[in-house]
Amino acid sequence: MARPKKEQLHLVNASDASLFWVADGKALRNLRDLAWALKEMNDATFSCHANKEKNDFANWVAEVLQDEALAKLLRGSKTKATALKKIEERLKEYQD
């Protein structure tokens, strides 16, 4: 008996009004943009958005991109590398 196929997610693109503006000036529209930005981002910029007090990435993913499951994982990610890994793993569940 075949196992039911896991439902694929659809990539959400933020509206112009809901773009994520990174402290280094980049504007992000979706999860692929966020993964790319994290690869290029220095640690100081990452810490500006994700630290003990807040996690702007997780908030944007939950509120704008409507992916609360990933947002929860990002809130637990203390490093840029961990956040990037969680996003890349989640992107595998999205349709191309």
Secondary structure, DSSP 8 states (H G I E B T S, - for coil): --------B------GGG-EE-TTS-EE-SHHHHHHHHHH--HHHHHHHBSSS-BHHHHHHHHTS--HHHHHHHHT--SHHHHHHHHHHHHTTB--
